[in-house]
Amino acid sequence: MKYDVVVVGAGPAGSIASRYAALNGASVLLIEEHQSIGSPVGCTGLLSTRAVSECDLEPSDDFVLNNVKGAFIYSTDGIPLQIDGGQTKAYVVSRKTFDRKLAQTAVESGVDILLRTKAVGIENSSSIQKLHVLKEGVKQTIKAHVVIGADGIRSNISKMVGLGNVEKIVSGIQVDGVYESKNSEFVELFPGSYAPGFFAWTVPLSKSISRIGLGTTEPDAVKYLNHLIKSNPEISERYQGSMMDFVVGAIPLGTLDKTFTDGVIVVGDAAGQVKPTSGGGIYPGAVCAKIAGEVAAKSALKADPSKNSLVEYEKRWKSNIGKELDTGMKIHEFITNLKDEQLNDLLHSMNNPKILDTITKYGDMDHPSILVKKMMHPSNLKPGLKICWSLAKTVI
């Protein structure tokens, strides 16, 4: 088999990259090692409205389970900070259906798909890449000008061509259970020692069913989830004990130093293109995947998939969202290094009408640096906001 572009991994980034490569005139093959697209699930399924739009999809009952307009952020002493966006800011989606929708749009754009096909080796050069795969257990070789690695956090493609893997990983764990939401249009967030290194959450699917989970950089995420469910006053009082789904996953934090080489591009989780503040990878992954598909197609069609040609991909995605991802990493490191008492002070200091109005006006799931910089306005710099000031200084 021979194609202009082969994309490894049929998650959102892979489907979008393959579609954009096809739309730019390339012959494209998308391969997926699992037997179905969208499984196994490893995500909360909370997507900003911008993320869905960036994927070129309209919100639909096919994959949208619930609309979210705000959040309750709980300090460890149990006092909630209510952030009300006033309108739908995010969707809770079925990731299985969402991922399949994106793969469908890729097929409709001319992409071929092979399931149960795992990349096991690559001979890469500045002209033709030989991708060695196991297709239903049978060894085959696929030739392409450009290979796009969209194969997740522990990307084999990235590792095989010497680009490495992301270094900082958050372990994620989540259950779906009977849980009485205070408001089914609000998620609940629990930063601090309940989830060291990240945060815990409840994401409502309905008034009575929620996804309850956390991310942590500590070992044994199951232990922390059990502690959260049993010991957190808010969750323990409203969780009814049943479990309808159990999901584990991992979140990469921090982008790769380099995301391309001769004949190869890496994108999405494989490249660490994930928002460090929330762990969301759909929006930045979609932004970068579009660029990856376009650059790969252009380079393949002019038979020049060398580093000198593919460098355009890295220049463009970094120009677009690189600074925001770097800023998000600074925010993440600042917040996760706070002790519970300091975190409580930060949340309490934000719990006044003027600050809440600023958050409502400038808060953005995909661009958190906008809000942090607005917090530096002189009218907000009162003695009770010293920690906000310290946070703002880290991202300027």
N, C-alpha and C positions, 0 to 999 in steps of 0.2 A: 504493500500500500504506500502511496505517496500523496502528500498534501502540501499546500503552501504553509499552513499553520496547524499544529496539533496542540490542543489545550488539555492539560492533565488535571482532572478534578471538576466535577459538575455541580459544585455549590454555586451560590449566587455570583461570585467573582468569575468563576470559570465559564458559566453560561453567558454572562454579559460580555466577557472578553471574546468568546468565540463568536457571538452574534455580531459584535462590532468589527471583527476581522472579516466575517462574511459580507457585511454591509459595505466594506471597503474593497470588495472584489476578490478576496482570497478564497481558495478552497480550504475548508476547515473540518477537522475531526476533533470531537470532544470525547474523551474517554473517562470512565468512572469505574473505580475498582469494586464498588458495591453493586448488588443486584437490582437496586432501585434507587432513584434519585430522591433526595430528601431524607434518607435514612442511613445511619442512625441520626437522631436529632441531638444537637449539643448546644442549644441556645434558648434564652428566655423567650424569644419571639416578640420582644418589644422593639418596634421600629419607629423612628421618627417619621412624620409625614414627609419630610424632605427625602428621607432614605427611600421610601416607596416611590416617590416621584423620580428620584435619580435612577431607579431601576427601570424607568419607562413603563411603569404600571399604574393603572388607576385602582384606588382602593375598591375592593369587591367583597361581597359576602362569601365568595369562593374561598378566600383565605383570611379575611379579617374577622376575628372573634369578638373584639371589643375595642372601643375608643377610649383613649386616656387624655385628660386635659390638665392633670396636675400631679402633685406628689405630697405626701406627708414624710418629712425627714425627721427621724427620731434621734434625739440625743440619748446617750446611754443612761441618763437619769429619767428618761421616759417622757420628756416634754417635746411635743411635735412642732415642727416648723411647717406650716401649710403653704405650699406654692401652688397657686391657682392660675393656670394659663388663660382661663376664660373661654377657651375653645379647644378643639381637638389638636393635640400636639404630637400624639403618637398612636400607633395601632398595635394591639396585641394580635399576633398572627399565628396561623398554623404554618410552621416552617416547612413541613413536608409538602403541603399544597403550594406554598409560596415558591419554594425551590423548583417544583415541577412546572409551575407557571413560567418561570424564567427559562427553564430548559425548553419548554414548548415554543417560546418566542425565538429561541436560537434555531430550533429545527425549522420553524416557519421562515427563517431568514436564509436557509440553505445549509445549515450545519448538519453533518453526520454525527451520530452518537453511537458509541460502543459501551455497553455495560459489562460488568464482571471482567474488566480489563485493567490490569495493574502494571504500572511502569516499574521495571526492575533494573533498568540500566540505560545509559545514554552515552553515545559517542558524539560529542559536540565539537563543532568546528565553525569557521567563519563562512561556510558555504552550505553544507548539507548536514542535518542532524539525523542520526540513526537512533531512534527510540526503541529500546527493547522492552517488550511487554509480555505478560502472561494473559492470554485471552482464554478464559474458561480453562485455565491450566495448560494451555498450549503456547509454546514460545513462538513469538512473531516479531518481526522488525518493521517499524513504520518510519518512512523517510519524510522529512519536512525541512523547509528552510528555517522556520522558527518554531520552537517549543515554548509554550507558556505554562509555567508551573503555578497552578491554582489549587494545589493539593494539600492545603491546610497547614496547621501550626508546626507540624514536624515534617515539612515538605521533603520528600525524597529527591525531587528534581533539584531543588536548591542545594541540598547537601551533595548530590552527585556531581554538580558542576563547580563546587568549591565556594558557593556563596554562603554556606552555613545555614544555621537556624537561629531564630530569635532566642535570646538568652533568658529573659524574664517571663515566667509563665504563671498565670493565676489558675488554680484548680477551681472548677465550677461544679456545683451539685445542686439539684433541684427536684422537687416533687410537686405533683398536682394533687390537691386535696380539698376537702370540704373546709371552707374558711369564710367566715362572715366578714366581708369588707365593710369598713366604715363608709366608704363611697366607692362604688365599682368603677368610677371614672378617675380614680386616683391610685397610683402605685404607692407602696410604702417602702422607705429606704432606711436601713439601719447601719450607719457607719460605726467604726470603732472596734472594740475588742471582741464583739460577737463574730466578726469576720476579719481577722488580722490581715492587713495588706490589701484589703479591698472593701467590700461592704455586703450586707445581706439585703434581701428584698422580698416583697410579696407583690405579685403582678396579677390583677384580677382578670379571670376569663369571663366571670359573671358576678352577680351579687353574692353567690354562695360557693363559687369555685375559684381558687387562686393557685398560681405557681409560687411556691415558697422555696427560696434557695439562697445561696451565697457564693461568693468567690473568696479565696484566701491563698496567700503565698505560703502558708504553713502546711506541713504534711497532715494527712488524715482529715480531709474535708468532711467526711461522714461524721466524725466526732463533733465538729463545730456545728454541723446542721442539727444533729440530735440535741446539742446544748441549746441552740437557738430556739428550737421548737418547744423544748421543755422549760427553759429558764427565762426567755424573754416575756415579760408580762403581757405585752400586746398580742403576741402570737400565741402563746400558750392558752390564753383565755378564749381565743376565737378559732383555733384549729381543732377540728373535730376528730382527728386521728386517722382518718382513712387516707389511702394513697392509690391514685389511679394511674400515675405515671412516675417514672424515676429516670432522671437524665443526669449524666455526668459529661463533662467536657473540659476544655482548657481555653484560656484567653491569652494571646500573646501581647506583651507590652513592650513597646519600643521597636522601631523599624530596623530592618537590616541596614548595615553600612552601605551595601551595594545591592541593587535589585535587578541587575542585568549582566550578561557576559556574551561572548560570541554565540549567536544563535539561540539564546535563552533569555526569557523574561520571567520574573516571579511577581505574583500579584496577590492581594488580599491577605488572609491570615498568614500565608506562606512568607509574605514580605513584612509582616508585623504592621500592616496598614489598618490599625484598629484604634479607636478612641480610648486613650488610657484612662480618662475620667469615668467612663461608663462601661467599657468593654465592648461597645457596639462596633461591629465591623462591616455592616451592610453598606452604610453611606460612604465611608472612605474607600471601601473595596469596590463599590460601583464606580465611583469617580475614577479610580486608578485603572479599573478593568477596561473602561471605555478607551482610555488612552492606550493601554497595552494592546488591545485588539487592533486599533487603528495603526499604531506604529508597526506592529508585527506584520500586518497586511502590506503596508507600504514597503517595508524592507524586503519581504518575501517576493513581492511582485517585481521589484527591480533587482532581484537575485543578489541582494547585499544585506544579509543578516548579521553583519559583523558588529562588534562593539561600537564602532564609530557611527553606525546607523542606529542601533538600538538605544544609544545614550539619550536620544530624544525622549524616550519614555520616562526615564528617571528625571530629566530636567523638567519635564512638564508636570509630572505628578507632584514633585517637590514644590514647584512654583505655585501649584493649585492648593494643596493642603498640607505640605510639609511643615510649614511654620505652625499651623494649628495643632498638628500631632506632637510636635516638639513642646509647644506650650502646654498641651494636655498632659504630657509626661511630667512636666514641672509641677503642675497642679496636683497630679496624682501623688507624686513623691512628697509634696508638702503635707497634704491631707493625711496620708497614711503614716507619716512620721509623728503626727500629733498624739499625745496621750489623751485618754478619755476626757480628762478634766479640761484640757485645752480645746478639744473638739466641742465639748459642751459649751464652753465660753463662746466659741465661734458661732455656733448655731443660735445660742441665746441672743448674741449681739445683733444677729440678723433679723430677729423676731420683733420688728417694729414696722409700722405702716410705711414709712418712707423707703426703707430698704426693701420691703416686700414689693412695693410698687416698682422699684428699680429692677428687681428680679423678674417680675411679670413682664416688664417692658423689654428688657434686654436679654433675658434668659434664653439660651439656645442649646439644645442637646448636642448639636453638631459643631457648634463654635463657642465653647464655654469661655474662651479668652475675652470675648466681647463684654460679657458681664463682669468678669474680674477687673478689667480695666475701668469700667464704669464705676466700680466700687471705690476707685481712687479719687473720685470727684470730691472737692473740698467739703461739700455739704454732708458727705457721708463719713468724714474722718473725725469722729468724736472719740473720746476716751474709751468708750465701750467697744470700739471697732478696731482695737489694736491688732488683733489677729487677722482681721480682714485686710488691714494695711500691709501686714507682713506677707499675706498670701498674694496680694496685688503686686508687691515688689518683686516676687519671685518670677513673674511672667513678663515683666517690662524689659 
